[in-house]
Amino acid sequence: MNRPNHDDRRDNVEKLQEMVQNTIENIEEAEETMAFSSPEEREKIEEKNHRREEAIEAMRAEIKDEASARENGQL
């Protein structure tokens, strides 16, 4: 019999913060490689970094929501 996994969100803030940090590091590494990239590759890197920055904004908003839920005892 399969039981659904319990939705344990107590450490979501920490997981999201780690994801933000990893994404920032990916952006920085990508920017370093741009110096050695062709114009086409640079454009792709810039587009990907833009999407990464948008993802960071979304993750930070989710961090706020999760932190608020934690403070209000909803977790």
Beta strands, then each sheet from edge to edge (+ up, - down):
end
